[in-house]
């Protein structure tokens, strides 16, 4: 597990042939790019569970991990924040 303070503030996650997610480990917000063009900017994750709203921006400490996977979709990398 890597703490945000241990590495650069932005985690870059490639997807597909020309996609990239730039996740800001300090704010919990992310930008999604396709062919180097921003599709979504300053997005964040949010869900309501049992009446309580949980957001990716609510956490002051974020950690992430990256692992190699192989499943029914093929081989790839799994990023967990």
C-alpha positions in Angstrom: 0.0 0.0 0.0 1.4 3.4 -0.9 0.3 6.6 0.9 -0.3 9.7 -1.1 2.4 11.6 0.8 5.0 9.0 -0.3 4.6 9.5 -4.0 3.4 12.2 -6.5 0.0 13.7 -5.8 -1.6 12.4 -9.0 -2.1 8.7 -9.8 -2.3 8.0 -13.6 -4.4 5.0 -14.5 -4.4 4.1 -18.2 -7.5 2.4 -19.7 -8.4 1.1 -23.2 -6.2 2.2 -26.1 -6.2 5.9 -25.5 -7.7 6.6 -22.1 -6.3 7.9 -18.9 -7.7 8.6 -15.4 -5.7 11.2 -13.5 -6.7 10.7 -9.8 -5.7 13.5 -7.4 -4.7 11.6 -4.2 -4.9 14.8 -2.1 -8.5 15.9 -3.1 -10.2 12.6 -4.1 -11.2 14.2 -7.5 -10.2 12.8 -10.9 -10.2 13.8 -14.6 -10.9 11.3 -17.3 -9.2 11.7 -20.7 -9.8 10.0 -24.1 -7.3 10.7 -26.8 -5.7 13.4 -24.5 -8.9 15.3 -24.4 -10.7 15.8 -21.0 -14.1 14.0 -21.0 -14.8 14.7 -17.3 -13.0 17.2 -15.1 -13.0 17.4 -11.3 -15.3 14.4 -11.0 -15.6 12.5 -7.7 -17.3 9.3 -6.4 -20.3 9.5 -4.1 -22.8 7.0 -2.8 -25.5 7.0 -0.2 -25.6 4.0 2.2 -28.3 3.7 4.8 -29.0 7.4 4.6 -25.3 8.4 4.9 -23.5 10.0 2.0 -19.9 8.8 1.4 -17.7 10.7 -1.0 -14.2 10.2 -2.3 -13.5 13.8 -1.1 -14.3 13.0 2.6 -11.1 11.3 3.3 -7.9 13.1 4.4 -5.6 10.1 3.9 -5.7 8.1 0.7 -3.7 5.0 -0.1 -3.5 3.1 -3.3 -2.2 -0.2 -4.6 -1.6 -1.6 -8.0 -1.5 -5.3 -8.9 -1.4 -7.5 -11.9 -4.6 -9.5 -12.6 -5.9 -12.1 -15.1 -9.6 -12.9 -15.4 -12.4 -13.5 -17.9 -11.7 -10.1 -19.4 -8.0 -10.8 -20.0 -4.8 -9.6 -18.4 -4.4 -6.2 -16.9 -3.7 -4.1 -13.8 -5.9 -3.5 -10.9 -5.7 -0.1 -9.1 -7.3 0.3 -5.7 -7.6 3.7 -4.0 
